[in-house]
């Protein structure tokens, strides 16, 4: 569960924000990468439905037609509801109830019916566009060598091996290809940078480490349970208070496009290099050719390592893509938020800047024992590049508006 301190501005983008919150709750049981994909589909459908009515921005698909007199609020409600009900039929009752409640506030006039039609059409078009996007056929990677530096399965891995091998094959939403922002290789095993990062995790990331402050253990456990979609959508909703319906819909669409495309990009780099996780590296520290990396055969991380290669950090890539997008749209000024999760009861993280969130996420993975610091740095670089590209090349304004936002 995520809690952020914000309140809606009456008469602004309520239904878009409300249904974004419903979306975050609905997708919460999925992997972070499936969450990102479903979030992008939902928010693009909402954007496309509203934009078909207002025409303020260049469309994503450009196949939806609606009269300018149609209710944009009804369009947003119908689009989000239809997408989510399609992918999560088990949630049909609660989604139907939310739809009825949202629509009840809109007068029963032709504009409402036209808006619903636009929303349903936008949802159907987005669902169809993503029907064969490569996400539905899981593939796994089983290591064929135990050479130093090569990723190995870790406790909790499925029998098939490394997960999400197919994710680089998922069609991106806003970047050109999975490999467009492929990173340079990780540092060599005998390099100064590798040695420094290795010893940081060895001393501070282990399950029984005495060098890890309690607050770093807290962030490690919180961000093991909380995903980028759950963290950054509420932050953007808060930042968007007072914006128009269309502006908020566009911002949420761009945010979730960036997060989802960051997932595609990070798995391309992960499986291109297949770099080992700290627990494999530290247990085999006497095999890496580096006399300064003392082994610890009993090393176990504070939190369980995800079952795929470590470089770069996916949490960093997705989170920095989100941060880049929010800062490009709304600036780098204060963004007050509070993050909690039932997985770590009694702990609340308070923030007033986005960089504080990403700094904690970086620490979370290092002090959690599942990433080297250079995994985080590389993910930050990749995420920023993905976010910048998605922002600059998608959903641009249809005409000059005199807004502060960069065009």
N, C-alpha and C positions, 0 to 999 in steps of 0.2 A: 504494500500500500504506500502511495506517495501523498504527502500533504504539502501544499504550498500556500503561502500567505498571499492571497489575492482576492479581489472582489470584482464582480462584473460592473461595468458602467451601464447604467440603465439606458436602453434605446440604442446601444451600439451593436456589438457583434454577439449578442447573447446566444442565439441558437447555434452558431458556428462553434463557439467555445463550449457550450453545453454538450454538443454532440462529439466534439473532440474528446472531452472528458469521458463520455460514454465509450468512445472508441478505445481509449487507453485501458479502461477497465475490461472491456470485452476481449482484447487481444492479450491480456496479461498472462495467460497460461501458456503462451507459446514461447519458443526460443527467442532470444533477442533479435535474431535476424528475420525470423518469420514475423515477429511483431512489427519490425520496420517495414517489411513489404506490405502487410495488411494496412498499416498506418498510411503509407504513401498512396495506396489504392483508394482508401476511404477519403483522404483529404484532397486528392486530385479530383475525385468524383464531385465532392462538395464545391471545390473551386470551379470546375467546368460547368456545373449546373448554375451557379450564381453568375459566372462570367458570361454565359449564354444570354442572360437577361440584361446585365449591365454593360457588357462590352468594354470594361475598363482596361483589360489586359489582353495580351495575345493568348489565345487558347492553347491548351495542351493537345487535345485531339482535334478540335475544330469541327466536330461532326454534330454538335447539339444545337438545335434551333429553338428559340423561345421568344415570345413577344416581350417587349420591354415593360409591358404592364403586368407581367407575371410576378408573383410574390417570390422574392429571393429567399425569404425565410423558409417558406414552404419547400422551395427547391433544395435548400441545404439539408433540411430535416429528411426529406425523402431520399436524397442521394446517400447520406450517411447510413440511414436505416436499411436501405436496400442492399448496399455493399456488405454491411456487417451481418445481416440476416442470411445472406447468400453463403458466406464463409463460416458462420457460426450458427447453424440451424438449432443447435441445442439451447441457444439463448433467445429463441424466437419470442417466447412469452414476454420476457422483460424488455426486449427491443420493441415489440409491438406496443407495449404499455407506454414506453417512453415516447414513441412516435405519436400515439394518440394524445398524450399529455402536451407535447410540444405543439402539435397542430391545433389543439383546442384553443390556443391563444390567438389564432389567426382567423379573421372573419370568413364565414363560408360564402365566398364570392368567387366569380370566375378567375380572379387573379390567383386565388389559392389553388384551384384545380390545375391551372396552367403551370404554376410553380411545382406542384407535385409531379406533373408529367415531365417537366424538364429534369427534375431530380432523379426520377426513375430512369429516364433515358440516359442521363450521364452515368449513373451507376452501371446500367447494363453495358454501356460502351466501354467503361473501364474494366469491368469484369471480363468482357470478351477480349479486350486488348491484352490482358494478362493471362489468358487461359493456357497458353503454351509457352510460358516465359522461362522455363527451365527449372522452376523451383520444386516441381512435383515428383522428381525421380531421384531419390537420395542415392549418393555414392559415398563409398568409404575408402580410406587409404590404409593399407597395411604395410608398415615399413619392411623393406627388403634388405636392409643393412643396419648394423648397429654401430656404424662408424661414429667417432666423436663429432658432435654437432648435429647429427641426424635425429630428427624427432622420433621418439618412441612412445608407445601407448603408456598411459598412466592409469592408476587405479580408477575404476568407474567407467572406463572406455567400453563400448559395446564390442561384441565379438568380431564385428566386421572391421574395426580399427577406427582411424581418425574420421570424425564426422564433418559434414558440410563440404566434402570434396567437390560436390556439384555446384556449390554456390557461385564460383566464378562464371558458370554458364548461365546464371540468371540474367535476363535482359535488364540492363540498367534503366532507370527512369529519366535521368538527366545528363549522365556522362556518356561518352561515346562507346567505351568498352571497359571490361574488367581490368585490362592491363594498361589502360591509359595513364594511370598514376602509380604504376608498379615502382616500388622503392629499390634503392641500391641494396646490395647484400648487407647482412648484419656484420658486426665487427669480427675480425679474425680471433680465433681462440687464444692466441698468444699476445694479442694487442693489449695496450694499457687500458683502453676503455672497457674491453671485455673483463679484464682482471678486476678492475674497480667495481663494475656492476655485479660480477659474480660474488665478490666478497660482501657486498651490501646485502644481497639476498640471503647468502649463507648465514650471516650473523643476525639479520633482522626479519627474515621471512619464514623461518622454521616454526613448526607447531609449538615447540617448547622454548622459543627464543626468549632470552632475558633482556635483549637489547631493543625490543619493540615497545614504544610507549602505548599506554592503554588506548589513547585516542586514535592511534594508527591501527590498532587492532579493531576498533569500532568501525572505522571507515572501510577497512578490508571486508568485514562481515556485511556491512550495509550494501556496499557496491557489488558484493557477490550475489545479492538478492534483487537489486534494483537495476533496471535496464535503461539505456539512453532514451528510448521512447517514453518511458515513464517519468524520467527526470526532466527532459527538456520541453515536452509539450506543455506542461503547466507553466514553465518559465515563460514560454512564448505567449501563452494566453494572458498572463499577467502583463507582459510588455505591450500587448496589443490593445489594452483597455483604451477606449475612446476612439479606436480606429473604426472605419466602416466595415460592413459585413464582407464586402469583396476584398478589402485589404487584409483582413484577418484570415479569410479563407485562402488567399494567395500565400500569405506568410506561412501558414500551417502546411500547405501543400509543399512549398519549397523546403521547409524544415525536414519533413518526412521523406521527401525525395533524396535529400542529402544524406540523411541517416541510412536509408536503404542502400543507396549507391555506395556509401562508405563500406557497408558490409560486403558488397560484391567485390570492391577493390581490395579490401583487406584479405579476403580469402584467396584472391589471385596471388598476392604476395606471399601469404602464408604457405600455400602449397607449391609455389615456385621454388622457395628456399628450404622449406621443411626443417626449420631450425628447432633445436631441442628446448624443452622447458627446463627451468631451474632444477626441479627435483631430479631429472635425469642427469643433467650436467653436474650437479653437486655430488651425487652418488658416484659419478665416474670422473671426479676431478683429477684423479691420478692417471687418467687415460687421454687427456686432452693436449698433452705436449707442453703444458704451461706449468712451470715449477711454482708459480705463485697462487695457484688455485688448489688449496688443500681440499681433499675429498671429505665427505661425511656420508658414510654408507647408510646411516640411519635417517638422513634428512627427509622430512615430510613437510609439506607446506601447511600454513595455517588454514587455508581454504582449499577445496578440491580444485585441481586444474581442469579446465575444459578439455575435451578430448579432440584437440587439433593442434597444429604447430603454434609456437609461441610468437614468432616474429612476423608482423608487428602485433601489438596489442589491439584486439578488436574493440575492446571497450574504449580505448583511447581514440581509435580511428573514428568510430561512430560519434563519440562525445565531442571531439574537436570539430567534426563536420557540423554538428548541431550548433556548437558555440560560434563557429565562423558564420553560419547563416544568420543566427539571431543578431550578432553584432553588426553584420552588414545591413540588415534591415532596420534595426532599432538603435544601433550605436553600442559602444562599449561601456556606457554608464552603468549606474547601479541597477541590479536586478535582484531584488530581495526575494529570498525563497527559504523554505524549510523542508528538509527531507527526512522522512522517517520510514521505517518498515517494521512490520510485525515480526520479521525474522530476527530483529535485534531489539527487543523490547526495552524501553526506558532510555533509549539513545536518540537524541535529536540533533541534526546537523543544520546549523543556521548559516546562511550565505547572504552577502549583499553584492557579490560580483561573480560573473560567470567563470572567471579565471580561478576563483577559489574552488568551484565545483570540479573543474578539470584537474586542478592540482591534487585534490583529494582522491579523485579517480586514479590518477597516476600513483599516488602513494598506496592506495588500496591494493593495487595489483602487485606492487613490489613488497610491501609489508605483509601481504597475503601469501607471498612465496611462490606466485605462479608466473611472474614476469620479471625480466631484467629491466633496469631503468631505460636501456636503449630501445627495448620493445615499445615502451611508452612514448619516448621521444619520436620514434619512427612513426607510430600511429598518429601522433599529433600532427606531424608534417603531412602525412597522407590525408588525414581528415580535413585539415585546412585547405588543401588543394582541391579536394572533392567539393567541399562547401563553396569555395570561391567559384569553381567552374559551374556548378548547378545554379548559383545565383546569377552569374553573368550571362547565361545562355538559355534560361527558361522563364516563361511566364512574365515577359517584359511588358511594360506599360504600352497600351495601344496608342496613346497620345500623350503629349506633355500635360502635366497636371499641376506644376508648381510645387510639388511635394519636396520634402527635404531629402527623401531617399535617393540614393545614387541611381541614375538611369543608365 
